[in-house]
Structures are given as C-alpha cells and as structure tokens.
Amino acid sequence: QVQLVESGGGLVQPGGSLRLSCADSLMMFSLYTMSWYRQAPGKQRELVASITTGGLTNYADSVKGRFTISRDNAKNTVYLQMNSLKPEDTAVYYCNAELLNNNYWGRGTQVTVPS
C-alpha cells in the first residue's frame, strides 16, 4: 500500500521559514511528478508547487520567489522550503504523487502563520 507521509509543519511567525518533507513508499518514485497542495479553511485545495521527473518546477504565483520545491530520488522524498511566510500561507499542506492513472495523497501537515 502506497503511503505518503508529510512532516515539518507547525506554527511560525510572519517572515519565518519552514521546510516540509514528504516521504513515500512509492516504487519507481523518480518517475512520479510530485506536488504540494494546500487547503485553507473554507477554501478549495490549490496547487502550491510541482516538480517533474526531470526536475522542472512550477509554482503558484502567490509563492513564487518564496517557496522552493525539490526532490531526492534516492530517499523517495520531496521537500518544500518555505521562506518569508505570511498569514495567508496558513493551511493544511498535502503531498501528491502522480504518474499516468496513479494519483496518491498524503494526510497533510498543518502550517500556521498568525496575523
């Protein structure tokens, strides 16, 4: 059974930093496009950042220049470095793995940036 486990969330003051990690049990992890999504209370889940098998990255406009997604295929882990955090970044952050018809989600990790 595939498991994606996020970690690294928490409470951080505005302007601070956090690093999220997502460790998974995927076979052929390197073939998956890995993404981070987030969902704030009362809002739809939105894409934050993604990274392809070849290392191409994509970011939501709201996080460009502040967040960096990366992956370590040897460790089956994807990271999200979040800098200059703002109250509007408060959300549950989810890891996602996608390959063809396979799509897996983690349970999420809470990030809170108080106003």
C-alpha positions in Angstrom: 0.0 0.0 0.0 1.4 3.4 -1.0 1.9 5.8 1.8 2.9 9.5 1.6 3.8 11.0 4.9 4.2 14.7 5.3 6.2 16.3 8.2 7.6 19.7 9.1 4.5 21.7 9.6 4.0 23.9 12.6 3.4 27.4 14.0 5.8 30.1 12.7 5.8 33.9 12.9 5.3 36.0 9.8 8.6 36.2 7.9 9.8 32.9 9.2 10.6 29.7 7.4 9.6 26.1 7.5 10.7 23.1 5.5 8.1 20.4 4.7 9.1 16.9 3.8 7.1 14.1 2.2 8.5 10.6 2.4 6.8 7.9 0.5 6.8 4.2 -0.2 6.4 4.5 -4.0 8.0 2.1 -6.3 9.8 4.0 -9.0 9.5 7.3 -7.1 11.7 9.0 -9.6 9.0 8.6 -12.4 6.3 10.5 -10.5 5.5 14.1 -10.7 5.5 15.3 -7.1 3.4 18.2 -5.9 2.5 20.2 -2.9 -1.1 21.4 -2.5 -2.7 23.4 0.3 -6.1 23.9 1.6 -7.1 26.8 3.9 -10.3 26.8 6.0 -13.3 27.4 3.8 -11.3 27.3 0.6 -10.6 24.8 -2.2 -7.4 22.9 -2.3 -4.9 24.6 -4.5 -1.6 23.7 -6.2 1.4 25.3 -4.5 4.3 23.8 -6.4 5.2 20.8 -8.5 8.4 19.1 -9.7 8.6 16.7 -12.6 10.8 13.6 -13.1 13.3 15.8 -14.9 13.3 18.4 -12.2 11.2 21.0 -13.9 9.3 23.1 -11.3 6.1 25.1 -11.3 4.8 27.4 -8.7 1.6 29.2 -7.8 2.0 33.0 -8.3 1.4 33.6 -4.7 4.5 31.7 -3.6 7.0 32.4 -6.4 10.2 33.7 -5.0 9.4 32.5 -1.5 8.9 28.7 -1.8 11.2 26.1 -3.3 10.3 22.5 -4.2 13.0 19.9 -4.5 13.2 16.1 -4.6 15.7 13.5 -3.5 15.0 10.4 -5.5 17.5 8.3 -3.5 15.4 9.0 -0.4 12.0 8.9 -2.0 11.4 12.3 -0.5 10.1 15.6 -1.8 10.6 18.9 0.1 9.0 22.3 0.2 11.2 25.1 1.6 9.0 28.0 2.6 10.5 31.3 3.3 9.1 34.7 4.1 5.9 33.1 5.4 2.7 35.2 5.5 -0.6 34.7 7.4 -2.2 33.8 4.1 0.0 30.8 3.8 -1.8 29.2 6.7 -3.3 25.9 5.5 -3.0 22.2 5.6 -0.3 21.2 3.1 -0.7 18.0 1.2 1.8 15.9 -0.7 0.7 14.5 -4.0 2.3 11.9 -6.4 1.1 11.4 -9.9 2.0 9.1 -12.7 -0.4 8.3 -15.5 -3.5 7.0 -13.9 -1.9 6.7 -10.4 -2.6 9.6 -8.0 -1.7 9.4 -4.3 -2.2 11.8 -1.4 -0.7 12.2 2.0 -2.8 13.1 5.0 -1.4 16.6 5.3 0.5 18.7 7.7 -0.7 22.0 9.3 1.1 25.2 8.7 0.0 28.2 10.8 1.3 31.7 10.4 -0.6 34.0 12.8 -1.5 37.5 11.8 
